[in-house]
Amino acid sequence: MENQFKQIATLIGDPTRATIMWTLLEGKAFTATELAIAVTTSPQNISMHLTKLVQANLLVVESQGRHKYYRFARKEIAYAIEAMISLVPPSISTQSTKTEKISGIKHCRTCYDHLAGKVGVALTDSLLQQQLLLDTSGGFEISPEGEKWFTEFGIPLTVLKQQKRSFLRPCLDWSERRPHMAGSVATALLDKMLLENWLRKTKDSRALTVTAKGKKEFQSRLGITI
């Protein structure tokens, strides 16, 4: 186990491969050419790095027609990469936190397939304060009142519980340094908010925009002022 951990750490620690992993956090699959552009390297070099990541079962490659697409082999790998960012020391600012400008990605973003950033943490806090979520020693649980709330919001909890992935768990937010919710419930909640136009994706970025409708709904349904 120790040797395997060292191998994984060495693989991810390479600057080029680290940038590949960071790029894939967008949540979609990329071709080798797209990744080469993102990393600013040659097709030959990107191919070598991608081969190593695939061989280590960190990435998988899927063929569609003439193209090959690379993505994380498991969602847990994306969560681990996101969590590693929490190791970066918080920047020291001389400005007051009240006047501090918050960048888009810190304010509201996707953490691979769920909501993160200031808005994601505020959402989790609100659900906990209303006791729709319960913070237990084993992680997060949905209360009976929470089951009713999620069901009325159109989140199929029964279906999600049958999936072969984490149902609900805390995920440490690297910008807020506090947990937001992750798992299939969080993914379904983000999808619903995008579908209902509470949130909009930003081109070529993990940052999300909270719409005017979203601000109103966050306030009325969750008591969150954005």
Buried (B, 14 or more C-beta within 10 A) or exposed (E): EEEEEEEBEEBBEBEBBBBBBBBBBBBEBBBBEBBBBBBEBEEEEBBEBBEBBBEBEBBBBEEEEEEBBBBBBEBEBBBBBBBBBBEEEEEEEEEEEEEEEEEBBBBBBBBBBBBBBBBBBBBBBBBBEBEBBBEEEEBBEBBEEBBEBBEEEEBEBEEBEEEEEBBBBBBBBBBBEEBBBBBBBBBBBBBBBBEBEBBEBBEEEBBBEBBEEBBEBBEEEBEBEB
